[in-house]
């Protein structure tokens, strides 16, 4: 929010409204304060310039200086019933950096007192808001304003932002601990955007983190730390490219993860998913079978194996029909449908058994070389663990 007094009390020549201006309705419902008077509110500045009333407590540490925050907000004029700005209709509010995207002095002071999930009201005196000039025609001069704010999330990005302001030579001289922290922050940004389904931005953040970890170290201990951070980023990138329907890139980063950890079930699973998407069924089977041996009762891996079995059954039937000749097309088609029904019956049986809560049965699906399934059931009875395998 440009145009507000700076920390030294200076004002910009042209005040502007905070963030995004909301249409001002002719009449909005009154937003009364729960406290009897302003003096009953928490005084954050000691001079009454920024007062706070907590509406809902949050958790964790307060927002740090220089953080990037995702907030929902509504701004009201001093009579509490005239809305002048809001982002309440935004499903995924964007991350905004304190001191850059949020420059209204009083509001920044208020946010620094909040934790994740907290909601609060802030009453800002004119000198901590829009000052003597105001912001015509929406905000008159010397106007007290109220903000209702909810902190959805924040990322401590101060060190990360400072890192990218350095030259390459200065970056190379930083200790490994600092580089790992900056890379972890970039990965945190990537995770944030991934869960908001902004996959392209998430991908760019993950790659930016990889660029920080690009140099190698002569120390085995340091190289091990670098590789551990890279492994997480390779797995993140593999999944993100699957979401972007770029299976070839997903396979590339999955294989890079396997170069660092050959027994990583998640990397094997991602590679299997990518190969299945590209219809490379044999490679997909190999990757998924290896992942299944490591985590035999993983629901995600078993579901992918069932999906692969259906594709293999379909392809096998199509190949038989193609090679049998016209005289045997009917028989081949009948055989294909039998095989597909068989596979569907096995999958249905598995689903039913897994849905039986009383039996507490857990099933692991094993894909055989010829494309059929064997199903291993693991269950508990009278405190004893039992396993049996059904194979066609």
SEDO-795345 format. One record per atom (N, C-alpha, C): x, y, z. Coordinates in steps of 0.05 Angstrom, whole numbers, plus 5000, padded with zeros to 4 digits. Example, Ala and Ser with C-alpha at 12.3 -4.5 7.8 and 13.67 -1.06 7.14 Angstrom:
! residues 2
526448865156 524649105156 526449345156 525749555142 527349795143 525850015157 
//
This chain:
! residues 392
501749765000 500050005000 501750255000 502250344977 504050574974 502750824984 504351024990 503251284996 502751335026 503351135043 502951165071 505551265084 505351365109 507851465122 509851235125 512351295120 514451095124 515051065153 516950895160 517550845187 518851095200 519851275184 520951525195 518951745194 516351685187 514351885186 514152035159 515751955139 515652085113 513351985097 512352165079 510152085062 510952115033 509851925016 510351944988 508652174976 509452284954 507952514943 505152444933 504652184926 502052114914 500951864928 499351904949 498251674963 496451504944 496351244950 494751064935 493250874953 491050764943 489550574959 491050314963 490450164984 491849914989 490949704969 492949544959 492349304943 490349344921 487849254925 485849274904 483449414914 482549614899 480149764907 477649604903 475949594923 473449454920 471249664914 469249594898 467049774894 465749854920 465350104925 464250194950 461250194948 459850024963 456950014962 455750264975 453350324967 452050554979 451650525009 451150285017 450850235046 451849955052 453549925072 454549665080 453749615109 453449365118 452749315145 454849425164 453949525187 455749635207 457549415218 459949485224 461849295236 462649395263 461049345283 461649455310 463949315323 465349455340 467549335356 466249195380 467548975388 466448825410 467148965436 469349125437 470149255461 468449515466 468349595491 466849825498 467850085485 470450105484 471650345473 474350285461 475550475447 478150435435 480350385456 479950515479 482050485500 482150195510 480050035506 480049755515 481549575497 482249675473 483649505453 486649505459 487949305449 490949275453 492349495437 494049645451 495549865438 498249755429 498649735403 501049615392 503349805390 502750065390 504850265386 505450435410 503850425431 504250575455 503150855454 502450945430 501251215428 498351205418 497250965417 494450935407 494150945377 496350945363 496250965334 495250715320 495950485332 495050225321 493950065344 491350025343 490049865364 488849605352 488949395368 488149135358 486148995376 484248865363 482348685377 482448415363 483248215378 483447945366 480747815365 480047725341 477447585336 477747285339 480047175331 480546895332 483546845335 484446685354 487346645358 488446465336 491046495331 492346325311 494346135325 496146025310 498045835321 500845895310 502845805325 505645835316 506846105323 508946165308 510446415313 509146655298 509546895308 508547135294 509747165267 508447315250 509447385224 512147535227 514347435214 516847575217 517147815198 518848005204 519248235186 520248135159 519248265138 520148195111 518847945100 516847835114 515547585105 513747635081 513047415068 511047425047 508547295059 506247445059 503947355073 501547325054 499847135060 497247105046 495147185066 493647395060 491647495079 489047545065 486947525080 484347635072 483847885088 482948095074 482648355088 480248505078 479248685095 477148875087 477849135101 477749355086 478449615097 475949795099 475449915122 473150085127 474050355135 472450555129 473050825138 472250855168 472851095179 472751135207 469951095219 467851105203 465151065215 464350775214 466250595206 465950305207 463850185189 462550345173 460450235156 460850285126 463250375119 463650435090 466150285081 465650065066 467849905056 469250045033 471950065034 473350185012 475349994998 476049775011 477749584996 477349305009 477649094993 477248825003 478248624982 479148394992 479748164974 478247914983 476047964997 474447745009 473347544989 473047624964 472047444943 474147284930 476647324937 478847174925 479146894938 479046684922 479246414932 482146364943 484146444927 486846404935 488346684935 488246824957 489547084958 492547054952 493647234938 496447214930 498247284954 500747184952 502747244972 503647534968 503747684990 504647964988 506848005008 508848155000 511248195016 510948445033 511548415059 511448645077 513648845068 512949105068 514749305060 514949355030 513749175014 513749204985 510949214974 509449004978 506649004970 504849114991 505649095016 504149205039 505949415052 505249665046 506949885057 505450075075 502850015080 501450175099 502550125127 503750325139 505450295163 503850155185 501550255191 499950145213 499149855209 498449795184 497649515178 499949325180 502349415172 504649245174 505349185203 505049395220 505449355249 503449145260 500949165251 498948985259 499548695251 500348655226 500948385216 503248265231 505248425239 507448315253 506648205281 504348275290 503348175316 501647925313 501247835289 499347615284 500747345278 499347135282 500346865276 498546735255 499446505245 497946375223 495146285233 493146355218 490346285225 488946495242 490446695251 489246895268 487547095252 485347185264 483747395253 483547625273 483647875263 483648095282 482548345268 481648535285 480948805276 483149005284 483849185266 485849395272 484649665267 484949845286 484150115284 486650285280 486850425257 489250575250 488650875251 490251015267 490051305268 491151415241 490351655233 491151765207 494151755202 495751815223 498651825219 499851555213 498351335219 499251065213 497750955188 496151125176 494551035153 495051225129 493151395123 493451565099 494051855105 494451925130 495452185138 493652415131 494852655130 493352895125 492352915096 493752785078 492952805050 490652615043 490452385058 488452195051 488952075024 486851985011 487051874984 484451944969 484252204960 481852294947 481352124921 478852074914 476452164928 475351954948 476851744952 475751524968 476251564998 478551665006 479251695034 479851985040 478152105057 478652395064 481152425080 482052665083 484452715099 483852675129 485952605143 485852555172 483552365180 483452145166 481251945171 482351705185 481051625206 481651375220 480451145204 481950925200 480950695185 481050445201 479250255194 479149995207 479849785186 481449585194 482049355177 481249105192 479748935178 479248665188 481048475172 482848335186 484948175172 484947895183 485347705165 485747425172 488347325158 490247225174 492747115163 492346825155 492346765129 492046495120 494646335121 496746465113 499346335112 501546545109 504046475115 506246655110 508846495107 510746605093 513346485089 515446685096 517346605113 519546785121 521446805097 521147005081 522747025056 524847245057 525447365080 527247585081 530047505072 531147285082 533847195074 533847115045 531746995036 531546905008 531647144989 530047344996 530047584979 532747724979 534047735002 536747855004 538747704988 538447434987 540347264972 540347334942 537947374931 537747424902 538447704894 538947874914 539948144908 542948154907 544247934915 547147914914 548147844885 550647904880 551847824855 552547524856 553047404833 553747114833 556347064850 558247254848 560647224864 560147224894 558347404902 557647414930 556047174939 554347074922 552846834929 554646584933 556646564916 558546334918 560146334944 560446574956 562046584980 560446535006 557846505003 556146455026 556546165037 556346125063 556645855074 554345675065 554845415065 552845215056 550245235072 550545285098 548145295115 546245505104 547345735096 545645955085 544345865059 545845735041 544745645015 542545445019 542945255038 540845055043 538345185053 538645395070 536245525081 534745675059 536245815041 534945955019 533545765001 534845534994 533645334977 531045214990 531145175016 528845075030 526545265029 527145525031 525045735029 523845735001 525445714981 524445704954 522645454950 523445234961 521844984960 519145034974 519245174996 516845235011 514945404994 516045594980 514445754961 513145564940 514845384929 513845194909 511545024920 511844934945 509744774957 507144934960 507445184968 505145364971 503545384945 505045444924 503745484898 502645214887 504044994893 503044734884 500344674896 500044714923 497544654936 495344854928 496045084917 494145264906 493545204877 494844994867 494444894839 495645084818 497545244826 499045414807 501545264800 501245054784 503444864779 505844984764 505245164746 507545284731 509245454749 507945614767 509545774785 511045594805 509745374814 511045184832 513545064818 513244994793 515444874778 517845074777 517245324771 519345524770 520745564797 519245554818 520445584845 522245344852 521345104845 523044874850 525644884834 525444974809 527844994793 529745214803 528545424813 530145634825 531645534849 530345364865 531745244888 534045064879 533544914857 535644744847 538144904838 537545134826 539845304817 541545394840 540445424863 542045504886 543845284895 542945034891 544544794900 546244684877 546744844857 548144744833 551044674838 552444804856 555244754859 555744504876 557944364872 558644124887 560644204909 560944014928 562644064951 564743844953 567143914962 569243714965 568743544990 567143645009 566643505034 564343305029 564643055038 562542855035 560142925051 560543035075 558343105092 556643335080 558043535069 556643755056 555143655031 556543485015 555243384990 552743224997 552843075019 550542925028 548243105034 548743335047 546643525053 545443645028 547143705009 546243814983 544543614969 545443354968 543943154954 541143104967 541143114994 538543075008 536543295000 537543544997 535743754988 534943724959 536843644943 536243604914 534143384910 534443164926 532542944924 529643034927 529143194947 526443294952 525443464929 527243624917 526443794895 525943624870 527543414865 527043244842 524343104844 523643014868 521042884872 518743094868 519143334878 517143544875 516743604845 518943634831 518843694802 517543464786 518143224793 516942994780 513942994782 512943044806 510043054811 508843304797 510243524798 509143764786 508843734755 510843614743 510643564714 508443364707 507943174725 505643004720 503043164720 502843354739 500443524740 500243694714 502543774703 502643934679 502343764654 502043494657 501843304635 504243304618 506543334630 509143304617 510543064628 509642824619 510642574630 513542534625 514542624602 517342584595 519142734615 518342974623 519843124643 519543004671 517142904676 516742774702 518542534705 518842374683 520642144684 523542224687 524342444674 527042534677 527742594706 526042744720 526642824747 526342594766 524542404760 524242164776 526841994774 527941974750 530441824747 532841964760 532842234760 534942374775 534742324805 532242304815 531942234843 532941954849 532541764830 533441494834 536541474832 537741654818 540741654818 541841704846 540341854861 541241924889 540241714909 538041594903 536941394922 535441184906 536740964899 535640754882 533240614895 533040624921 530840494935 528640684943 528440914931 526441104939 523741024925 521840934942 519340834931 517741054917 517941304928 516441524915 517541584887 520141574884 521341624858 520641404838 520641154847 519840934830 516940954822 515241034841 512441074835 512041294815 513341514818 513141734798 513941644770 516241504769 517141404743 515141214731 513941044748 511840854738 509441004727 508641214741 506341374732 507041504705 509441614703 510141754678 510241564654 511341324659 511541124637 508741024629 506940994649 504240914642 502841124626 503241384632 502141604617 503041604588 505641524585 506841524558 506341254544 504841074556 504140814546 506540624542 508540674559 510840494559 510340294582 508640094576 507539924597 509639744610 511539644595 513639474607 515339624627 516139874619 517740034638 516140104662 513540174658 511840244680 511540004699 511239764688 511039534705 513539484722 515839524709 518339484724 518639684747 518039944742 518240144763 516240094785 513840034778 511739994798 512139744814 513139534801 513739284816 515939334836 517939484829 520139544848 519039714871 517339904865 516240064886 514439904904 513039714892 511139544908 512639354926 515039264918 516639094935 517639244960 518039504957 518939674980 516639744998 514339804986 511939875001 509639704992 509539455000 507539264989 504639334995 504139495015 501339555022 500639855018 502139984999 501540254992 499040264974 497040404982 494540424966 495040554939 496640764938 497240904913 498640724893 500640584903 502140404885 500340174875 498740064893 496939844885 494839934865 493740174869 491840274850 493040324823 495540414822 496840454796 497440184783 498039984798 498439714787 495839604776 493639654789 491039564778 490439714752 491039964751 490640124727 492340004704 494839944710 496639834690 495539564681 494539394699 493439134692 491239164672 489439364676 487239404657 488339484630 490339654629 491439734603 492739494589 494139334604 495439094593 493438894582 491238864597 489138674587 487938784561 487439044560 486339164537 488239134513 490739194517 492739174495 493138894486 493138704505 493438424498 491138324480 488738414487 486438334471 486538454444 487338704442 487538834416 489638704398 491838624411 493938494395 493038224385 491638074402 490637814394 488737834371 486938034373 484938064351 486238144325 488438304327 489738394303 491238174289 492437984304 494137784293 492637524287 490237494296 488837234292 487737194265 487237414250 486037394224 483037414226 481737464204 478937514204 477337274214 478337024208 476836784216 476736744246 478536874261 478636834290 478037084305 477137294292 476637544306 474537514328 472337354322 470237324342 471237184367 472836964362 473936824385 475836994402 477537144387 479537314401 478037534417 475937644406 474437854420 473137734445 472037494442 470837364466 472837314487 475237224479 477437174498 478337424512 478437644497 479237904508 477237994529 474637964523 472638054542 472637884567 473237624564 473437454587 475637544606 477937604593 480237694608 479737954623 478338134608 477838394620 475738364643 473738194639 471838144661 473238024685 475137844679 476637714701 478137924718 479538104703 481038314717 479238494733 476938564721 475038734734 473938604759 473438334757 472438194780 474438184803 477038154796 479138154816 479238424830 479138634814 479238904825 476838964843 474438874834 472038914850 472238764876 473238514874 473538354899 475438494918 477638604907 479538744924 478238984937 476639134921 475439384932 473439314954 471939094950 469939014970 471338934996 473438774993 474838685017 476138915032 477239105017 478539335031 476439515044 473939505033 471839675045 470639555070 471139295075 470139165099 471639255123 470539435138 472039545161 472439335183 470439155186 470638965208 472938775204 473438695178 475538495173 478338615176 478538885175 481139025177 483138905157 482238845133 483938715113 485438925097 488038875093 489639055076 490638885053 490338985029 491138815006 493438944991 495238774981 497438864964 497238724938 497438884916 497138774889 499838724877 500338484867 502838424853 502238374824 503638514807 503338484778 505338284768 504438064756 506237864745 507237934718 509237794708 510637864683 508637854660 506737664661 504937644638 502537824639 502437994660 500238194662 497938114680 497937864690 495837794709 496537904737 494637864755 494937964782 495037744802 496637784823 496337624847 495737814869 493937744888 493137924909 493837794936 495437944951 496137854978 494438004998 493037855015 491337975036 492737945063 492838165077 494038165104 491838255123 491338085143 489238145162 489938055190 488438155209 488938095237 486537955250 487037745265 484937595278 485937515305 484437605326 485237545354 488037625360 488837855349 491537965355 493737835338 493137635321 495137515305 494937615276 497237655264 497337745236 497437505217 495837515196 495737285177 495937405148 497137245130 497337325102 496537085085 495137145063 494836935042 494837065015 495536914995 495737024968 493936874949 492437034933 490636924912 491836984885 492236784869 493536824843 491936664822 491436794798 490136664776 492036494760 
//
